[in-house]
Amino acid sequence: MINSEQHLTLKNNKNEQMKVAIYGQYFKIEDSQYVEELFQILTTNNIEYVIELKYYKALKKHLNIEKCKTFSSFRKLNNTFDFMFTIGGDGTILRAVTYIRESNIPIVGINTGRLGFLATVQKENIFNAVASLLKKEYVIKDRSLLSVTTSPKIKSLSSLNFALNEVSVNRKNTASMITIKTFLDDEFLNSYWADGLIIATPTGSTGYSLSCGGPIITPRAKSFVITPIAPHNLNARPLVIPEDTKITFTVSGREDQFFLSLDSRIKTINNNTEITIKKADFNLKMVKFKEQTFLKTLREKLLWGQDTRN
């Protein structure tokens, strides 16, 4: 909540009206005070806000909020928006990317979840975050995305063919491993015999890939990482590659199909479909405030330096 020493009205350096989008996957009743605080600060400072329709309907069931504009498609978001506030955790930001796409709207992630590598604004610091936005005390950081194409083409991937964290392939409905024949820039790399394979961005290197033994890659490193999932051969190790590398693979196994996952969006793909993964043609823009750094986030989230024996 707002401290008694804080004032709701903040100073906008250029006296321009700001416009923001607000997105959340679902509403938790324990977050009520923080959501109400955000709306109160935005209204008091004449900041126009537009709420994602499903989230707005969830809010209306629990909060007394004014009727406002809503959006339900990426087509409703354009360059008239200054920022998008996401309320939730990192998963909420991954979903928000499907609305932002190539619009270049910077994301301000308010963390009401658990870990929060991407959603770095703590819910207790909403006032300070909005104050910094109005005073322009922030920087915009670009995050690379992956894009996926297939041969033959798959219609369901035609519009949502990108991922911020990772693209992965996994075995389907079987305990047997699959074989992933992999090429880098059309040169054969390896046939991975494993439960699956992860191609992760620096953003995704602290997620699924990390849990499978992959390295952490700093966001400014122009690299991706290929991480096998439970490989049969223990010499199949994660491999860091330049971000301009084209990755191509086909999958075979006892089942006729396998799972292809783009962040949390899962598709069922027929074996021997050729999958091509490249760096997407657009980046995601993340707002970072002065007190936030990637190394600080690592120390806080992974508890580095907190072992009293060191």
Protein Blocks (a to p, Z undefined) as FASTA:
>chain_A
ZZfkbcfbdcdfklpacddddddfbdcfklmmmmmmmmmmmmmnopacdddfklmmmmmm
mpccddddddfbfklpcfkbfbdcdeddfklmmmmmmmnmmnopacddddfblnommlmc
cfklmmmmmmmmmnopacdddddddddddddddfklmmmmccfkbccdddehiabdcddd
ddeehiafbdcddfbdcdddfklmmmmmmmnopacddfklccdddddehifblklccddd
dfkbccddddddfbfbdcddehjaccdddehiacdddddfbdcdddddfklcfklmmmmm
nogoiamkZZ
